[in-house]
């Protein structure tokens, strides 16, 4: 697989709202950790990954109250505050 350029990196650079989820065995042969390894290999930075985590929290099926609680907890452990808005 060519990893010098991947559309996902361009999406991240253009602040497209996306998150990273596990495709399970069908995609990478493993869980979320393998998915994260894959997108790092494609060129996503820690900043991109952090933004994706906040996107996932904001766009989850949790109640609004639970989403806010989750985002608050994420902010506590995150060094990136711009992705938490």
C-alpha positions in Angstrom: 0.0 0.0 0.0 1.3 3.4 -0.9 1.6 5.4 2.3 3.3 8.6 1.1 -0.2 10.1 0.5 -3.6 9.0 1.6 -6.9 11.0 1.3 -7.5 10.6 5.0 -4.5 12.8 5.7 -6.0 15.5 3.4 -9.4 15.2 5.1 -7.7 15.7 8.5 -5.7 18.7 7.2 -9.0 20.2 6.0 -10.7 19.6 9.3 -13.2 17.1 7.8 -15.2 15.6 10.7 -14.2 12.0 11.0 -13.5 9.4 13.6 -11.6 6.2 13.8 -13.5 3.0 14.6 -12.7 -0.6 14.7 -13.6 -2.6 11.6 -12.7 -5.7 13.6 -11.1 -8.7 12.0 -12.4 -7.8 8.5 -10.3 -4.7 8.1 -7.0 -5.0 10.0 -7.3 -8.3 11.6 -7.7 -6.7 15.1 -9.4 -4.1 17.1 -9.1 -0.4 17.5 -5.4 -0.4 18.3 -4.6 -1.9 14.9 -6.9 0.7 13.2 -4.9 3.4 15.0 -1.6 1.8 13.9 -2.9 1.8 10.3 -3.9 5.4 10.2 -0.6 6.4 11.8 1.1 4.5 9.0 -1.0 6.4 6.5 0.3 9.7 7.9 -2.1 10.9 10.6 -0.5 12.8 13.4 -1.2 12.7 17.1 -3.2 16.0 16.7 -5.3 14.4 13.9 -5.9 11.4 16.1 -6.9 13.5 19.1 -9.4 15.5 17.0 -10.8 12.2 15.7 -11.4 11.1 19.3 -13.3 14.3 20.1 -15.3 13.9 16.9 -16.3 10.4 17.9 -17.4 11.7 21.3 -19.4 14.5 19.8 -21.1 12.3 17.2 -21.7 9.3 19.4 -25.2 7.9 20.2 -24.8 8.9 23.9 -27.3 11.3 25.5 -26.2 15.0 25.4 -25.4 14.8 29.1 -23.2 11.8 28.6 -21.5 13.4 25.6 -20.6 16.4 27.7 -19.3 14.2 30.5 -17.2 12.2 28.1 -15.8 15.4 26.4 -14.9 16.8 29.9 -13.0 13.6 30.7 -11.2 13.7 27.4 -10.2 17.3 28.0 -8.6 16.2 31.2 -6.3 13.7 29.5 -5.8 15.6 26.2 -3.0 18.1 25.5 -5.1 19.4 22.5 -7.8 21.7 23.5 -8.8 23.0 20.0 -10.3 19.6 19.1 -12.5 19.6 22.2 -14.9 22.4 21.2 
